[in-house]
Amino acid sequence: MSFEGVLGNPAAIDRLRGLIAGGRLAHAYLFAGPEGVGKRLVAISFAKGLGVEPLVVERLEDKHEVLIAQVREVIRELGFASKDRRVVIFDDADRMSEEAMNALLKTLEEPPDGTLLLLVSSAPQRLLPTIRSRCQTIFFHPLDDESIVRFLQGRMLEGPSARMAAVLACGSVGTATAMIPEIEEILTLARELQERVLAGELNPIVEALGKIRDTEKARAQARRELRILLHCLRETLLAKSGRAAALATKEFVERMSGLDDDEILEKIESLIDHERAIDLNANVSLAVEDALLRL
């Protein structure tokens, strides 16, 4: 089985190839790892390598979570006897409602013959411990920047832009791919943020966020801006050892290089803390303003 189109994670792929070749399977596997590293694609490829077209259970487009009704329907179908092997993939398994998880747990405790359940999750800690304990876990890891750069260049994204997207993607080819249509907009934003931080002009950044009426969009924009500045600081550290920056401007690197490494690391940790605060429903404008003042 070639797992065509899959990037990185050779250890996970080799293990799955071994399972296909050996034929001895557990009744359930948990594919755990960051978003956008190919877990769903690998799960589908694994099922096809077993000679099965899988049933994929996923969150409906207009819903926040996988619904109990979806899980019950799958369980009902699995209740019918079948001579053929069946594979069910639960994508974003951590997004199941608690009711849905409890319903699935009963199936995991008494799996139907010839049925393989694959749970795909970027936040496995959100799954019930009893669900995790009944699955064999296969871990997936972020991809290296060079693999993502090559992937993006294969989609006609120029070298500098591809490298910048790879930096921001943090090992997620899915995130990098989503950036392709807006890469110039992101680059312009990165330059503007660095210019304003260096000039001490922080109010326009905070005010612009305050004008975004949709709370989730405001949070997403705030996270993006903090993440851009975080990577610019990381590139400043790397620049001290001679590595060229993909996202940070020459002016930003020169100014921030005047700080010692511990000071830069403190600023990076501060940005990470403020990003977490935004995820925990902190006031977006206040969190970003405080983060910027600490730069």
N, C-alpha and C positions, 0 to 999 in steps of 0.2 A: 504494500500500500504506500503510495507516494506522498499522501497528504499534500497534494498539489496546491500551491498558492499560500502555504503556511510559512511564515517567517519566524526564525528563531526557535527558542525552547527545544533544543535537540534532545535533552534528557527526557522530557515529557513525551515527545514523539517516539523516541526509541522504546520507551516503556509500553506505549500503546501498540506499537508494531509487534512487540514481543507478546502482548496479550492476544493480538489477532492471530499470530503464528501458533501460539501455544494452545489456544482454544479454551483455556481455563479462566473463566471470568467470575468476578464477584457479581452480585445482583445489582449493585449501585456504586457509582463513582461520583465524586465531587471534583469538578474542575475549578480550582481556586486560583485567583491571581488578579492583577490590575485590569482595569477596563481597557479594551481596545488592543489586547495582545494576541487575539485570535482564538480564544477559548471556544466560542460557539462554532467557528469554522472547523476547529479540530474535532469537536464533538460530532459534528455532521460527518466529517471525513472518517472518523472512527466507526460510526454506525455503518456507513457505506462499505468500509473495509470488511465488515462482518456480513456484508451482503444484504443489508437492510436499509430501506428508505425510512428514516426516523420520523416520528411525530414530534413536532416542536411546539411546546407550550410556552407562550410568551405574553408579556403584558400588553393589553390592548392599547392602541395609540392614545385614546382619550382617558385612560385610567392610570392612577398612581401606582397600583399594585396588581399582581396576578390574583384573580378573584377565586373564591371558593367554588363558584359554579364551574369554572374552567377545569379545576383539579378534579372535581366530582365527576365531570363528564369523561375525563381520561380514565379515572378509576372504574367507572361503569363499563367502558369499552374493554378494559383489561380483564374484566370479570368474565368475558366470553372466552371460551376455550379456543386455542389456536395451535395448529401444528407448526406454524412458522415462528421463528424468533421475532420478538418485537423490541424496539428501542424507543424510549420516550426521553426527549431532552427538555428539561425545565430551564429555560433561559432566564437570567436575572432571578434565580431561585430565592435570593434574599429579599426580593420584592413581593413575595407571597404574603398574603394576610396571615395572621396567626391561625385563623380557622383553616385556611388552605394548608398551612404547614402541618397542623394536627391531622387533617385528613390524609395527607401524603404519608405521614408517619405510620399510619396503620398499614399502608401498602408496603412500606419499607420493612415493617416487622414481619409481614407475611406476603412476600413477593410472589406474584403468579409465576408459574413455570414458564421458562423461555422468555422472560421479560427482563430487559436491562434498562435501568433508570440512570440517566446522566443529569446531574445538577450542575449548572454553570453559574458561578457567582464571583463578583468582584468584592464582596463584603461577606465572606463566609461566617464571620462572627455574629452576624444578624440572624443566622439560621438557628433553630432550636438545637441545643447541644445533643439531644437525642437523635436528631436527624443527622448531624455530623458524624456521630459515633457509629451510625449504620452504613456509612459510605466509606469507601477507600478514597483517599484524597490524592489527586495528582496536581502538583503545584506548577504554575506558570509564572514567568518572571518578565519584567520590562525588557524590551528589545534594546540593543545598543544603538547609539546614534547613527553609526555608519550604515547599519542595515536599513534604518528608516530613510536615510538620505538616498541610498541606492533605489529603494522602493519609490520614493517621490520623483526622483530623476527619471525613472521609467515611465512616469506619468507626465513627463514633459515639464516638470517644475525645475527651474534653473538652479544651479548649484548653491549660490548664496541663500536664496529663498528656501530651498530644500533643507539646508543646514539650520536655518533659523527655525523652521517648523519642527525639525527634529529636536532641537533644544527645548522648545516649549511643550512638545508632546510628552516628555518624561517617559520615553520608552513605549508609548502607545501608538501603534501604527493607525489605529482607528481615529484617534485624536488628530494625528498629523494629516490624515486624509481629509478630515472635515475642515481643516484649515485652508486647503488648496484654493477654494473660491474667494477667500477673504484675506489672502496672504499679504497683499499690498496694504490693505486697511490695517492689519495688525502691525506691519512694519512702521507705518505712519504713526500709529498709536504709541509704539515703543519709543520712537524718536521724540515725540511730543512729551511723553511722561518724563523721559530723562532730562530734556531741556528744562521743564518746569521744576523738577526736583533740584537741579543744579542752580537754577535762578531763584529758588525759594518761592516760586509762584504756585502755591498749593491750593488756594481757594478755587481756581477754575476747575481743577480735577474733582474736588468734592462737590462743587455746585452742579457739575454735569451729571454726576451720579444721582444727586437729589432730584433732578428733572425726569428721571426714568420712573414712570408711574407703576409699571409692573414690578412687583417686589422680586420675583424670581429672576427677571432679566437684570435688575439692578445688582442682585447678588452675583449673578454670573459675570457681569461686567467688572464688578469689584474684584472678584477672584482672579479674573484675567489680568487686571492691571497690577495687582500685588504679585502675581506669578511672573509677569514680565520683569518687574523690578527685582524680584528675587533672583531670576536667572542672570540679569545684568550684573548683580553683585557676585554671583558665582563665577561668571566669566571674568570679572575683575581679579578674583583670586587666581584663576587659571592663567590669566595674562601675565602674572608675575613669574610664571615658569615658562613663558614664551609661547603659550597657546593663543592663537588668534581668536578674537571674539566674533560670534555670529550675530548677536543681538545687541550687545552693548556698544554704544558709540565711543569713538576715540576720546572725546571730551569727558564722558562719564568715567571711563576707565582711568584716565589720567587723574581726575579729581579724587576718585575713591581709592586709588592706589596710594594716596597719601596717608590713608589709615593703616594701622597694623592689622594683621590677619585676624586677631581676636575681635577687634572692633567690627570688622566686616562680618564675621561669623555671628556676632551678637545681632547685627542688623538683619541678617538672613533669618535667624531664629525668631526675631520679632515679627517679620513678615509672615512666617509660617504660623505663628501664634494668632495673628490677626485674621489670617485666612480661616483658621479653625473657628475663631469666634464668629465670623460671618456664617459659617456652616451651622453654627449653633444658634442662629437667629439673632445675633447682635445687630444693633442699628448699623446699617451699611455705611452711611455717610460719616458717622462718628468713628466707626472702626477704621475706615480708610484714612480719615484725617489724623487719627492718633498714630497709625502706622507710618504715614508720611512725615509727621513731626519727628519721629524717632530716627529718620534717615539723616 
